[in-house]
Amino acid sequence: MIFIQCCETNLSYGTVDVIRQLQEQEEIEVLTESCLDECEACARQLFLYVEGERITGETVPILLQRTLEEIGRQRKMEELLQELSHDV
């Protein structure tokens, strides 16, 4: 399961479009918080967190692309950890 956190305020700037597309994927859990204490970042650009990593983008397509790349990295990491745990 990949956890994504987003700020309620940032949703109104366009992050909601990214979240809608992500929710269509399996094993994605989206947590919407009233505030993530990132007010400066929130005022300047779209952002969200993937497994604790802040992902930013100037536009919805850029944020979506960067988020999908990070999700891919996280899934690869999960696979490697599972392989290692089976080897032990």
N, CA, C and O atoms as CSV, one atom per row, in Angstrom:
chain,resi,resn,atom,element,x,y,z
A,1,MET,N,N,0.843,-1.178,0.000
A,1,MET,CA,C,0.000,0.000,0.000
A,1,MET,C,C,0.890,1.244,0.000
A,1,MET,O,O,1.832,1.346,0.786
A,2,ILE,N,N,0.583,2.170,-0.878
A,2,ILE,CA,C,1.296,3.438,-0.956
A,2,ILE,C,C,0.397,4.516,-0.350
A,2,ILE,O,O,-0.767,4.653,-0.726
A,3,PHE,N,N,0.953,5.274,0.591
A,3,PHE,CA,C,0.186,6.328,1.247
A,3,PHE,C,C,0.545,7.694,0.673
A,3,PHE,O,O,1.717,8.043,0.535
A,4,ILE,N,N,-0.489,8.450,0.344
A,4,ILE,CA,C,-0.323,9.799,-0.190
A,4,ILE,C,C,-1.052,10.756,0.743
A,4,ILE,O,O,-2.195,10.518,1.131
A,5,GLN,N,N,-0.376,11.833,1.091
A,5,GLN,CA,C,-0.980,12.871,1.928
A,5,GLN,C,C,-1.087,14.149,1.116
A,5,GLN,O,O,-0.188,14.499,0.352
A,6,CYS,N,N,-2.203,14.838,1.295
A,6,CYS,CA,C,-2.352,16.122,0.627
A,6,CYS,C,C,-3.024,17.107,1.568
A,6,CYS,O,O,-3.721,16.725,2.508
A,7,CYS,N,N,-2.800,18.363,1.296
A,7,CYS,CA,C,-3.338,19.460,2.083
A,7,CYS,C,C,-4.677,19.885,1.479
A,7,CYS,O,O,-4.801,20.045,0.265
A,8,GLU,N,N,-5.660,20.062,2.332
A,8,GLU,CA,C,-6.994,20.458,1.883
A,8,GLU,C,C,-6.957,21.745,1.058
A,8,GLU,O,O,-7.634,21.846,0.035
A,9,THR,N,N,-6.179,22.713,1.493
A,9,THR,CA,C,-6.090,23.985,0.773
A,9,THR,C,C,-5.479,23.789,-0.608
A,9,THR,O,O,-5.949,24.375,-1.583
A,10,ASN,N,N,-4.435,22.969,-0.698
A,10,ASN,CA,C,-3.757,22.762,-1.969
A,10,ASN,C,C,-4.650,22.030,-2.968
A,10,ASN,O,O,-4.458,22.157,-4.178
A,11,LEU,N,N,-5.610,21.276,-2.479
A,11,LEU,CA,C,-6.554,20.598,-3.375
A,11,LEU,C,C,-7.258,21.603,-4.270
A,11,LEU,O,O,-7.456,21.349,-5.459
A,12,SER,N,N,-7.635,22.738,-3.707
A,12,SER,CA,C,-8.366,23.745,-4.483
A,12,SER,C,C,-7.503,24.406,-5.550
A,12,SER,O,O,-8.029,25.042,-6.462
A,13,TYR,N,N,-6.193,24.265,-5.448
A,13,TYR,CA,C,-5.284,24.835,-6.449
A,13,TYR,C,C,-5.082,23.910,-7.646
A,13,TYR,O,O,-4.481,24.309,-8.642
A,14,GLY,N,N,-5.583,22.671,-7.554
A,14,GLY,CA,C,-5.451,21.737,-8.664
A,14,GLY,C,C,-4.984,20.353,-8.283
A,14,GLY,O,O,-5.085,19.422,-9.082
A,15,THR,N,N,-4.473,20.201,-7.073
A,15,THR,CA,C,-4.012,18.891,-6.634
A,15,THR,C,C,-5.136,17.866,-6.669
A,15,THR,O,O,-4.883,16.671,-6.822
A,16,VAL,N,N,-6.381,18.326,-6.527
A,16,VAL,CA,C,-7.531,17.418,-6.554
A,16,VAL,C,C,-7.585,16.616,-7.859
A,16,VAL,O,O,-8.010,15.461,-7.856
A,17,ASP,N,N,-7.158,17.220,-8.973
A,17,ASP,CA,C,-7.150,16.500,-10.253
A,17,ASP,C,C,-6.153,15.351,-10.250
A,17,ASP,O,O,-6.403,14.301,-10.841
A,18,VAL,N,N,-5.031,15.554,-9.588
A,18,VAL,CA,C,-4.026,14.495,-9.461
A,18,VAL,C,C,-4.563,13.388,-8.556
A,18,VAL,O,O,-4.435,12.205,-8.873
A,19,ILE,N,N,-5.157,13.770,-7.444
A,19,ILE,CA,C,-5.697,12.808,-6.488
A,19,ILE,C,C,-6.766,11.937,-7.145
A,19,ILE,O,O,-6.786,10.724,-6.939
A,20,ARG,N,N,-7.636,12.533,-7.917
A,20,ARG,CA,C,-8.685,11.752,-8.599
A,20,ARG,C,C,-8.081,10.664,-9.485
A,20,ARG,O,O,-8.567,9.533,-9.509
A,21,GLN,N,N,-7.033,11.010,-10.201
A,21,GLN,CA,C,-6.394,10.023,-11.072
A,21,GLN,C,C,-5.673,8.951,-10.265
A,21,GLN,O,O,-5.660,7.784,-10.659
A,22,LEU,N,N,-5.083,9.327,-9.160
A,22,LEU,CA,C,-4.362,8.360,-8.331
A,22,LEU,C,C,-5.310,7.388,-7.651
A,22,LEU,O,O,-4.972,6.218,-7.472
A,23,GLN,N,N,-6.484,7.854,-7.274
A,23,GLN,CA,C,-7.434,6.997,-6.574
A,23,GLN,C,C,-7.948,5.863,-7.461
A,23,GLN,O,O,-8.516,4.894,-6.957
A,24,GLU,N,N,-7.754,5.975,-8.766
A,24,GLU,CA,C,-8.152,4.911,-9.680
A,24,GLU,C,C,-7.183,3.732,-9.630
A,24,GLU,O,O,-7.520,2.629,-10.061
A,25,GLN,N,N,-5.987,3.961,-9.106
A,25,GLN,CA,C,-4.979,2.904,-9.020
A,25,GLN,C,C,-5.208,2.043,-7.784
A,25,GLN,O,O,-5.710,2.503,-6.759
A,26,GLU,N,N,-4.823,0.786,-7.916
A,26,GLU,CA,C,-4.913,-0.122,-6.776
A,26,GLU,C,C,-3.793,0.165,-5.780
A,26,GLU,O,O,-2.716,0.642,-6.139
A,27,GLU,N,N,-4.081,-0.137,-4.536
A,27,GLU,CA,C,-3.114,-0.042,-3.453
A,27,GLU,C,C,-2.575,1.371,-3.241
A,27,GLU,O,O,-1.405,1.559,-2.907
A,28,ILE,N,N,-3.450,2.363,-3.442
A,28,ILE,CA,C,-3.114,3.752,-3.146
A,28,ILE,C,C,-4.103,4.234,-2.098
A,28,ILE,O,O,-5.315,4.134,-2.290
A,29,GLU,N,N,-3.597,4.750,-1.005
A,29,GLU,CA,C,-4.434,5.303,0.057
A,29,GLU,C,C,-4.153,6.796,0.142
A,29,GLU,O,O,-3.017,7.204,0.386
A,30,VAL,N,N,-5.185,7.613,-0.059
A,30,VAL,CA,C,-5.036,9.067,-0.012
A,30,VAL,C,C,-5.587,9.591,1.306
A,30,VAL,O,O,-6.733,9.326,1.671
A,31,LEU,N,N,-4.752,10.335,2.007
A,31,LEU,CA,C,-5.147,10.956,3.265
A,31,LEU,C,C,-5.160,12.469,3.065
A,31,LEU,O,O,-4.131,13.066,2.746
A,32,THR,N,N,-6.309,13.078,3.248
A,32,THR,CA,C,-6.414,14.528,3.119
A,32,THR,C,C,-6.379,15.145,4.509
A,32,THR,O,O,-7.191,14.822,5.376
A,33,GLU,N,N,-5.426,16.034,4.696
A,33,GLU,CA,C,-5.249,16.706,5.980
A,33,GLU,C,C,-5.716,18.155,5.843
A,33,GLU,O,O,-5.638,18.733,4.759
A,34,SER,N,N,-6.195,18.735,6.925
A,34,SER,CA,C,-6.618,20.136,6.861
A,34,SER,C,C,-5.413,21.044,6.600
A,34,SER,O,O,-5.536,22.058,5.913
A,35,CYS,N,N,-4.246,20.679,7.148
A,35,CYS,CA,C,-3.022,21.449,6.917
A,35,CYS,C,C,-1.822,20.540,7.156
A,35,CYS,O,O,-1.814,19.740,8.092
A,36,LEU,N,N,-0.818,20.669,6.308
A,36,LEU,CA,C,0.408,19.891,6.455
A,36,LEU,C,C,1.578,20.760,6.919
A,36,LEU,O,O,2.732,20.336,6.860
A,37,ASP,N,N,1.280,21.969,7.378
A,37,ASP,CA,C,2.306,22.911,7.854
A,37,ASP,C,C,3.361,23.206,6.784
A,37,ASP,O,O,4.551,23.312,7.079
A,38,GLU,N,N,2.907,23.333,5.558
A,38,GLU,CA,C,3.776,23.674,4.431
A,38,GLU,C,C,3.198,24.896,3.714
A,38,GLU,O,O,3.074,24.908,2.489
A,39,CYS,N,N,2.850,25.914,4.486
A,39,CYS,CA,C,2.112,27.061,3.944
A,39,CYS,C,C,2.858,27.784,2.816
A,39,CYS,O,O,2.245,28.200,1.833
A,40,GLU,N,N,4.173,27.930,2.957
A,40,GLU,CA,C,4.939,28.587,1.891
A,40,GLU,C,C,4.883,27.780,0.606
A,40,GLU,O,O,4.618,28.328,-0.463
A,41,ALA,N,N,5.132,26.486,0.704
A,41,ALA,CA,C,5.081,25.614,-0.472
A,41,ALA,C,C,3.673,25.586,-1.046
A,41,ALA,O,O,3.495,25.611,-2.264
A,42,CYS,N,N,2.689,25.534,-0.186
A,42,CYS,CA,C,1.287,25.469,-0.600
A,42,CYS,C,C,0.897,26.712,-1.400
A,42,CYS,O,O,0.151,26.616,-2.375
A,43,ALA,N,N,1.390,27.858,-0.996
A,43,ALA,CA,C,1.058,29.111,-1.672
A,43,ALA,C,C,1.758,29.249,-3.021
A,43,ALA,O,O,1.280,29.972,-3.895
A,44,ARG,N,N,2.894,28.557,-3.198
A,44,ARG,CA,C,3.685,28.708,-4.420
A,44,ARG,C,C,3.391,27.686,-5.495
A,44,ARG,O,O,3.461,28.000,-6.684
A,45,GLN,N,N,3.061,26.456,-5.096
A,45,GLN,CA,C,2.957,25.392,-6.090
A,45,GLN,C,C,2.096,24.241,-5.595
A,45,GLN,O,O,1.743,24.167,-4.418
A,46,LEU,N,N,1.774,23.366,-6.499
A,46,LEU,CA,C,1.050,22.147,-6.157
A,46,LEU,C,C,2.023,21.203,-5.457
A,46,LEU,O,O,3.193,21.124,-5.831
A,47,PHE,N,N,1.543,20.489,-4.446
A,47,PHE,CA,C,2.405,19.515,-3.790
A,47,PHE,C,C,1.565,18.473,-3.070
A,47,PHE,O,O,0.386,18.677,-2.779
A,48,LEU,N,N,2.206,17.365,-2.800
A,48,LEU,CA,C,1.646,16.314,-1.961
A,48,LEU,C,C,2.795,15.470,-1.469
A,48,LEU,O,O,3.942,15.671,-1.868
A,49,TYR,N,N,2.491,14.530,-0.605
A,49,TYR,CA,C,3.514,13.632,-0.075
A,49,TYR,C,C,3.212,12.213,-0.511
A,49,TYR,O,O,2.070,11.758,-0.439
A,50,VAL,N,N,4.244,11.518,-0.963
A,50,VAL,CA,C,4.158,10.090,-1.268
A,50,VAL,C,C,5.093,9.392,-0.288
A,50,VAL,O,O,6.313,9.533,-0.365
A,51,GLU,N,N,4.502,8.640,0.632
A,51,GLU,CA,C,5.299,7.931,1.643
A,51,GLU,C,C,6.296,8.871,2.328
A,51,GLU,O,O,7.445,8.497,2.564
A,52,GLY,N,N,5.854,10.086,2.645
A,52,GLY,CA,C,6.695,11.035,3.359
A,52,GLY,C,C,7.595,11.896,2.497
A,52,GLY,O,O,8.219,12.827,3.007
A,53,GLU,N,N,7.682,11.614,1.195
A,53,GLU,CA,C,8.502,12.401,0.275
A,53,GLU,C,C,7.646,13.497,-0.352
A,53,GLU,O,O,6.627,13.219,-0.984
A,54,ARG,N,N,8.076,14.753,-0.169
A,54,ARG,CA,C,7.311,15.854,-0.768
A,54,ARG,C,C,7.540,15.883,-2.270
A,54,ARG,O,O,8.679,15.902,-2.736
A,55,ILE,N,N,6.447,15.884,-3.020
A,55,ILE,CA,C,6.483,15.946,-4.475
A,55,ILE,C,C,5.825,17.258,-4.876
A,55,ILE,O,O,4.734,17.577,-4.404
A,56,THR,N,N,6.480,18.015,-5.739
A,56,THR,CA,C,5.959,19.311,-6.160
A,56,THR,C,C,5.824,19.360,-7.674
A,56,THR,O,O,6.434,18.574,-8.399
A,57,GLY,N,N,5.013,20.298,-8.127
A,57,GLY,CA,C,4.861,20.505,-9.562
A,57,GLY,C,C,4.245,21.860,-9.828
A,57,GLY,O,O,3.400,22.337,-9.070
A,58,GLU,N,N,4.674,22.467,-10.904
A,58,GLU,CA,C,4.150,23.777,-11.271
A,58,GLU,C,C,2.768,23.671,-11.913
A,58,GLU,O,O,1.988,24.623,-11.885
A,59,THR,N,N,2.472,22.506,-12.493
A,59,THR,CA,C,1.187,22.272,-13.144
A,59,THR,C,C,0.674,20.891,-12.737
A,59,THR,O,O,1.422,20.073,-12.201
A,60,VAL,N,N,-0.605,20.644,-12.998
A,60,VAL,CA,C,-1.192,19.336,-12.690
A,60,VAL,C,C,-0.469,18.212,-13.436
A,60,VAL,O,O,-0.124,17.210,-12.810
A,61,PRO,N,N,-0.226,18.332,-14.750
A,61,PRO,CA,C,0.480,17.232,-15.434
A,61,PRO,C,C,1.873,16.958,-14.873
A,61,PRO,O,O,2.287,15.802,-14.782
A,62,ILE,N,N,2.596,18.006,-14.497
A,62,ILE,CA,C,3.940,17.804,-13.936
A,62,ILE,C,C,3.842,17.120,-12.578
A,62,ILE,O,O,4.596,16.187,-12.302
A,63,LEU,N,N,2.926,17.570,-11.730
A,63,LEU,CA,C,2.755,16.928,-10.424
A,63,LEU,C,C,2.353,15.472,-10.586
A,63,LEU,O,O,2.866,14.606,-9.876
A,64,LEU,N,N,1.451,15.193,-11.501
A,64,LEU,CA,C,1.027,13.810,-11.725
A,64,LEU,C,C,2.201,12.953,-12.180
A,64,LEU,O,O,2.396,11.851,-11.668
A,65,GLN,N,N,2.984,13.446,-13.136
A,65,GLN,CA,C,4.129,12.688,-13.637
A,65,GLN,C,C,5.132,12.402,-12.521
A,65,GLN,O,O,5.590,11.269,-12.372
A,66,ARG,N,N,5.468,13.410,-11.751
A,66,ARG,CA,C,6.445,13.226,-10.665
A,66,ARG,C,C,5.904,12.287,-9.584
A,66,ARG,O,O,6.648,11.492,-9.009
A,67,THR,N,N,4.611,12.389,-9.319
A,67,THR,CA,C,3.992,11.517,-8.316
A,67,THR,C,C,4.014,10.071,-8.779
A,67,THR,O,O,4.334,9.172,-8.001
A,68,LEU,N,N,3.674,9.839,-10.046
A,68,LEU,CA,C,3.696,8.477,-10.582
A,68,LEU,C,C,5.106,7.899,-10.573
A,68,LEU,O,O,5.291,6.711,-10.311
A,69,GLU,N,N,6.098,8.736,-10.860
A,69,GLU,CA,C,7.490,8.279,-10.800
A,69,GLU,C,C,7.860,7.861,-9.374
A,69,GLU,O,O,8.510,6.836,-9.169
A,70,GLU,N,N,7.446,8.656,-8.401
A,70,GLU,CA,C,7.751,8.326,-7.003
A,70,GLU,C,C,7.003,7.071,-6.567
A,70,GLU,O,O,7.557,6.247,-5.839
A,71,ILE,N,N,5.774,6.917,-6.992
A,71,ILE,CA,C,5.020,5.698,-6.678
A,71,ILE,C,C,5.742,4.488,-7.258
A,71,ILE,O,O,5.839,3.452,-6.600
A,72,GLY,N,N,6.247,4.607,-8.476
A,72,GLY,CA,C,7.011,3.522,-9.088
A,72,GLY,C,C,8.242,3.180,-8.273
A,72,GLY,O,O,8.543,2.003,-8.068
A,73,ARG,N,N,8.964,4.198,-7.802
A,73,ARG,CA,C,10.148,3.964,-6.964
A,73,ARG,C,C,9.760,3.275,-5.656
A,73,ARG,O,O,10.443,2.356,-5.205
A,74,GLN,N,N,8.669,3.721,-5.059
A,74,GLN,CA,C,8.224,3.128,-3.804
A,74,GLN,C,C,7.825,1.665,-3.994
A,74,GLN,O,O,8.124,0.823,-3.147
A,75,ARG,N,N,7.160,1.368,-5.090
A,75,ARG,CA,C,6.750,-0.019,-5.357
A,75,ARG,C,C,7.964,-0.912,-5.590
A,75,ARG,O,O,7.989,-2.056,-5.135
A,76,LYS,N,N,8.972,-0.396,-6.297
A,76,LYS,CA,C,10.201,-1.168,-6.494
A,76,LYS,C,C,10.884,-1.439,-5.158
A,76,LYS,O,O,11.390,-2.536,-4.922
A,77,MET,N,N,10.894,-0.441,-4.293
A,77,MET,CA,C,11.496,-0.606,-2.977
A,77,MET,C,C,10.749,-1.676,-2.189
A,77,MET,O,O,11.376,-2.511,-1.537
A,78,GLU,N,N,9.423,-1.662,-2.239
A,78,GLU,CA,C,8.634,-2.677,-1.543
A,78,GLU,C,C,8.960,-4.071,-2.069
A,78,GLU,O,O,9.099,-5.015,-1.292
A,79,GLU,N,N,9.081,-4.200,-3.392
A,79,GLU,CA,C,9.403,-5.499,-3.991
A,79,GLU,C,C,10.767,-5.987,-3.525
A,79,GLU,O,O,10.921,-7.157,-3.176
A,80,LEU,N,N,11.759,-5.098,-3.516
A,80,LEU,CA,C,13.102,-5.477,-3.076
A,80,LEU,C,C,13.100,-5.912,-1.616
A,80,LEU,O,O,13.748,-6.895,-1.256
A,81,LEU,N,N,12.380,-5.187,-0.785
A,81,LEU,CA,C,12.316,-5.552,0.624
A,81,LEU,C,C,11.637,-6.909,0.821
A,81,LEU,O,O,12.040,-7.687,1.686
A,82,GLN,N,N,10.616,-7.189,0.023
A,82,GLN,CA,C,9.954,-8.484,0.119
A,82,GLN,C,C,10.896,-9.609,-0.309
A,82,GLN,O,O,10.939,-10.667,0.319
A,83,GLU,N,N,11.654,-9.368,-1.392
A,83,GLU,CA,C,12.618,-10.364,-1.852
A,83,GLU,C,C,13.664,-10.636,-0.778
A,83,GLU,O,O,14.001,-11.788,-0.505
A,84,LEU,N,N,14.174,-9.566,-0.170
A,84,LEU,CA,C,15.190,-9.719,0.866
A,84,LEU,C,C,14.642,-10.473,2.082
A,84,LEU,O,O,15.341,-11.299,2.669
A,85,SER,N,N,13.407,-10.191,2.452
A,85,SER,CA,C,12.846,-10.876,3.617
A,85,SER,C,C,12.621,-12.359,3.349
A,85,SER,O,O,12.675,-13.170,4.273
A,86,HIS,N,N,12.370,-12.719,2.088
A,86,HIS,CA,C,12.220,-14.126,1.737
A,86,HIS,C,C,13.553,-14.868,1.733
A,86,HIS,O,O,13.604,-16.075,1.970
A,87,ASP,N,N,14.628,-14.132,1.462
A,87,ASP,CA,C,15.967,-14.730,1.407
A,87,ASP,C,C,16.536,-15.005,2.798
A,87,ASP,O,O,17.454,-15.812,2.947
A,88,VAL,N,N,16.000,-14.347,3.795
A,88,VAL,CA,C,16.548,-14.472,5.155
A,88,VAL,C,C,16.047,-15.708,5.827
A,88,VAL,O,O,16.404,-15.975,6.974
